Amino acid sequence: YFFLRNLSTIEICYILVIVPNMLANFLSRSQRMSFLGCALQMHLFIALGGAECFLLAMMAYDRFVAICNPLRYTIIITRAVCLQMLTLACISGFALSLALTTLIFLLPFCQSHEINHFFCDIPAVLFLACSDTRANEVAVFFVCMLILLIPFLLILLSYAFIIAAILRIHSAEGRSKAFSTCAGHLLVSVLHYGCAIFIYIRPKSCYTPEQDKVVSLIYTNVTPMLYPMIYSLRNKEVKGALRRLLKSYNQMKHQPNAR
């Protein structure tokens, strides 16, 4: 619950950076944002997204220890270790974001200043630059390697060990319990990393504004709404309440209309 609580906090801040401004732009006629405001939005978006990526990787390590070394879990994953991992995730995300945002906004934007997107995303802003952006694209790729690919590969490696450990469990109940411990986190990781890798791990020449806006809308608005449901379904009380709700709905559906 320590990791879930902090993941939820980061996710809420991540949504607040984008969604209120997006809704205001939809309702407003001007749809303007200052240069500094755009830079700040990009910095916070990358920083919080990066912190979430690192935290998801650390949660995978937490699951790995819980499944593969259950008797040593309380010795390895202490409160101090959890705080250190959270601090490292946040500092790494904000440091990488500051460097990348500064590098992008030092570019000259001498032509159109109209961003074809609903927030100040990296590909959309880079597309407006009127100078050679190859060095910046390399920097973006390097940062995305650190934030996206390396943590995602570590998550996959952790789950390879976890699956191997689950297959060694003899009882069906034990395997089911171990799998339910990891299923929610694995699904969230695939959704989060899948969309982000599609957007950021590619050259500027492959930039397609309309497609990017759809994918960005999914991972900034749709997937955060799914996270509470994904994690809540592990809770017995929530599952019981959902079953009772569905049961009562079916009873009402099949009940003959009163005359």
C-alpha positions as CSV (number, residue, x, y, z in Angstrom):
1,Y,0.0,0.0,0.0
2,F,3.0,2.4,0.4
3,F,3.8,2.1,-3.3
4,L,0.2,2.2,-4.4
5,R,-0.5,5.3,-2.3
6,N,2.5,7.2,-3.8
7,L,1.7,5.9,-7.3
8,S,-1.8,7.3,-6.9
9,T,-0.4,10.7,-5.7
10,I,2.0,10.9,-8.7
11,E,-0.9,10.0,-11.0
12,I,-3.2,12.6,-9.6
13,C,-0.5,15.3,-10.0
14,Y,0.3,14.0,-13.5
15,I,-3.4,14.4,-14.5
16,L,-3.7,17.8,-12.9
17,V,-0.8,19.1,-15.1
18,I,-2.7,18.3,-18.3
19,V,-6.5,17.9,-17.9
20,P,-7.6,21.2,-16.3
21,N,-5.7,23.2,-18.9
22,M,-7.0,21.0,-21.7
23,L,-10.6,21.5,-20.6
24,A,-10.0,25.2,-20.3
25,N,-8.7,25.4,-23.8
26,F,-11.7,23.4,-25.1
27,L,-14.1,25.9,-23.5
28,S,-12.0,29.0,-24.3
29,R,-11.9,30.9,-27.6
30,S,-8.3,32.1,-27.3
31,Q,-6.6,28.7,-26.4
32,R,-3.4,30.5,-25.6
33,M,-0.5,29.5,-23.3
34,S,2.6,31.5,-22.5
35,F,6.1,30.3,-23.5
36,L,7.0,29.8,-19.8
37,G,3.7,28.0,-19.1
38,C,4.3,25.6,-21.9
39,A,7.8,24.9,-20.7
40,L,6.5,24.4,-17.1
41,Q,3.8,22.0,-18.3
42,M,6.3,19.9,-20.3
43,H,8.7,19.8,-17.4
44,L,6.1,18.7,-14.9
45,F,4.6,16.2,-17.3
46,I,8.0,14.5,-18.1
47,A,9.1,14.7,-14.4
48,L,5.9,13.0,-13.0
49,G,5.7,10.6,-15.9
50,G,9.4,9.7,-15.3
51,A,8.9,9.3,-11.6
52,E,5.9,7.0,-12.3
53,C,8.0,4.9,-14.7
54,F,10.8,4.4,-12.1
55,L,8.3,3.7,-9.3
56,L,6.6,1.0,-11.4
57,A,10.0,-0.6,-11.9
58,M,10.6,-0.5,-8.1
59,M,7.1,-2.0,-7.5
60,A,8.1,-4.9,-9.8
61,Y,11.2,-5.4,-7.6
62,D,8.8,-5.4,-4.6
63,R,6.7,-8.1,-6.2
64,F,9.8,-10.1,-7.2
65,V,11.0,-10.2,-3.5
66,A,7.5,-11.0,-2.3
67,I,7.1,-14.0,-4.6
68,C,10.6,-15.3,-4.9
69,N,11.9,-14.5,-1.4
70,P,8.8,-14.3,0.8
71,L,10.6,-15.3,4.0
72,R,13.2,-12.5,3.6
73,Y,10.6,-9.9,2.4
74,T,10.4,-7.9,5.6
75,I,14.2,-7.9,5.9
76,I,14.9,-6.7,2.4
77,I,11.9,-4.3,1.8
78,T,12.0,-2.2,4.9
79,R,10.3,1.2,5.4
80,A,13.7,2.9,4.9
81,V,14.3,1.1,1.7
82,C,10.8,2.0,0.4
83,L,11.4,5.7,1.2
84,Q,14.9,5.6,-0.5
85,M,13.3,4.0,-3.7
86,L,10.6,6.6,-3.7
87,T,13.0,9.5,-3.3
88,L,15.3,8.1,-6.0
89,A,12.4,7.8,-8.4
90,C,11.2,11.4,-7.9
91,I,14.7,12.9,-8.0
92,S,15.6,11.0,-11.2
93,G,12.4,12.0,-12.9
94,F,12.7,15.7,-12.1
95,A,16.4,15.9,-12.9
96,L,16.1,14.2,-16.3
97,S,13.0,16.3,-17.1
98,L,14.7,19.6,-16.3
99,A,17.7,18.8,-18.5
100,L,15.4,17.7,-21.4
101,T,13.0,20.6,-21.2
102,T,15.8,23.1,-21.0
103,L,17.4,21.6,-24.1
104,I,14.1,21.7,-26.1
105,F,13.1,25.2,-25.2
106,L,16.5,26.6,-26.1
107,L,15.7,25.9,-29.7
108,P,14.6,28.7,-32.0
109,F,10.8,28.8,-32.8
110,C,10.8,31.3,-35.6
111,Q,7.8,30.2,-37.6
112,S,4.4,29.0,-36.4
113,H,3.9,29.0,-32.6
114,E,0.7,26.9,-32.9
115,I,1.0,23.5,-31.3
116,N,-1.1,20.9,-33.0
117,H,-1.9,19.1,-29.7
118,F,-4.0,19.5,-26.6
119,F,-0.9,20.0,-24.4
120,C,2.9,20.8,-24.7
121,D,4.1,17.4,-25.7
122,I,7.7,16.8,-26.8
123,P,7.1,15.7,-30.4
124,A,4.6,18.5,-31.0
125,V,7.0,21.2,-29.7
126,L,10.0,19.8,-31.5
127,F,8.0,19.8,-34.8
128,L,7.8,23.6,-34.5
129,A,11.5,24.2,-34.2
130,C,13.1,25.9,-37.3
131,S,16.6,24.6,-36.8
132,D,18.3,21.2,-37.0
133,T,16.9,19.2,-34.1
134,R,18.8,16.0,-34.6
135,A,20.9,16.5,-31.5
136,N,17.8,17.2,-29.5
137,E,16.1,14.1,-30.9
138,V,19.2,12.0,-29.8
139,A,18.8,13.6,-26.3
140,V,15.1,12.8,-26.2
141,F,15.9,9.2,-27.3
142,F,18.6,8.9,-24.6
143,V,16.3,10.2,-21.8
144,C,13.5,7.9,-23.0
145,M,15.9,5.0,-22.9
146,L,16.6,5.8,-19.2
147,I,12.9,6.5,-18.3
148,L,11.1,4.0,-20.5
149,L,13.1,1.2,-22.0
150,I,15.4,0.3,-19.1
151,P,12.7,0.3,-16.4
152,F,10.4,-1.7,-18.7
153,L,13.1,-4.3,-19.4
154,L,13.7,-4.6,-15.7
155,I,10.0,-5.1,-15.1
156,L,9.9,-7.8,-17.8
157,L,13.0,-9.5,-16.2
158,S,11.4,-9.4,-12.7
159,Y,8.3,-11.0,-14.1
160,A,10.3,-13.7,-15.9
161,F,11.6,-14.7,-12.4
162,I,8.2,-14.3,-10.8
163,I,6.5,-16.5,-13.4
164,A,9.2,-19.2,-13.0
165,A,8.6,-19.1,-9.2
166,I,4.8,-19.3,-9.6
167,L,5.1,-22.3,-11.9
168,R,7.1,-24.1,-9.1
169,I,4.2,-23.7,-6.7
170,H,2.4,-27.0,-6.4
171,S,-1.0,-25.9,-5.2
172,A,-3.5,-24.2,-7.6
173,E,-4.6,-21.9,-4.8
174,G,-1.0,-20.7,-4.2
175,R,-0.5,-20.1,-7.9
176,S,-3.7,-18.1,-8.1
177,K,-2.9,-16.0,-5.1
178,A,0.6,-15.3,-6.4
179,F,-0.7,-14.4,-9.8
180,S,-3.4,-12.0,-8.4
181,T,-0.7,-10.2,-6.5
182,C,1.1,-9.3,-9.7
183,A,-1.6,-9.1,-12.4
184,G,-2.7,-5.6,-11.6
185,H,0.8,-4.1,-11.6
186,L,1.7,-6.0,-14.8
187,L,-1.4,-4.7,-16.7
188,V,-0.8,-1.1,-15.5
189,S,2.9,-1.3,-16.6
190,V,1.9,-2.6,-20.1
191,L,-0.6,0.2,-20.6
192,H,1.7,2.9,-19.3
193,Y,4.9,1.9,-21.0
194,G,3.2,0.7,-24.2
195,C,1.6,4.1,-25.0
196,A,4.7,6.1,-23.9
197,I,7.2,4.0,-26.0
198,F,4.9,4.3,-29.0
199,I,5.0,8.1,-28.7
200,Y,8.6,8.9,-27.8
201,I,10.9,6.1,-29.1
202,R,10.8,7.1,-32.7
203,P,12.3,9.8,-35.0
204,K,10.8,13.2,-35.9
205,S,10.1,12.0,-39.4
206,C,7.5,9.5,-38.1
207,Y,5.5,12.2,-36.3
208,T,1.8,12.0,-37.0
209,P,-0.1,14.7,-35.1
210,E,-3.6,13.1,-35.3
211,Q,-2.5,9.6,-34.3
212,D,-0.3,11.0,-31.5
213,K,-3.2,13.0,-30.1
214,V,-5.4,9.9,-29.9
215,V,-2.7,7.8,-28.1
216,S,-1.8,10.8,-25.8
217,L,-5.5,11.1,-24.9
218,I,-5.5,7.4,-23.9
219,Y,-2.5,7.5,-21.6
220,T,-3.3,10.9,-20.1
221,N,-7.0,10.5,-19.5
222,V,-8.3,7.0,-20.1
223,T,-5.7,4.7,-18.5
224,P,-5.5,6.7,-15.2
225,M,-9.3,6.1,-14.9
226,L,-8.7,2.4,-15.3
227,Y,-5.9,2.2,-12.6
228,P,-8.2,2.4,-9.5
229,M,-10.4,-0.4,-11.0
230,I,-7.5,-2.6,-11.9
231,Y,-6.0,-2.3,-8.4
232,S,-9.3,-2.3,-6.5
233,L,-10.3,-5.7,-8.0
234,R,-7.6,-7.3,-5.9
235,N,-9.5,-6.2,-2.8
236,K,-12.0,-8.9,-1.5
237,E,-14.4,-6.3,-0.2
238,V,-14.5,-4.5,-3.6
239,K,-14.9,-7.8,-5.5
240,G,-17.7,-8.8,-3.1
241,A,-19.5,-5.5,-3.5
242,L,-19.2,-5.8,-7.3
243,R,-20.7,-9.3,-7.3
244,R,-23.6,-8.1,-5.2
245,L,-24.2,-5.2,-7.5
246,L,-24.2,-7.4,-10.6
247,K,-26.4,-10.0,-8.9
248,S,-29.0,-7.3,-7.9
249,Y,-28.9,-5.9,-11.4
250,N,-29.5,-9.3,-13.0
251,Q,-32.4,-9.9,-10.5
252,M,-34.0,-6.5,-11.4
253,K,-33.4,-7.2,-15.1
254,H,-35.2,-10.6,-15.0
255,Q,-38.0,-9.5,-12.6
256,P,-41.3,-9.2,-14.4
257,N,-42.8,-5.7,-14.6
258,A,-45.4,-4.9,-12.0
259,R,-48.9,-4.2,-13.4
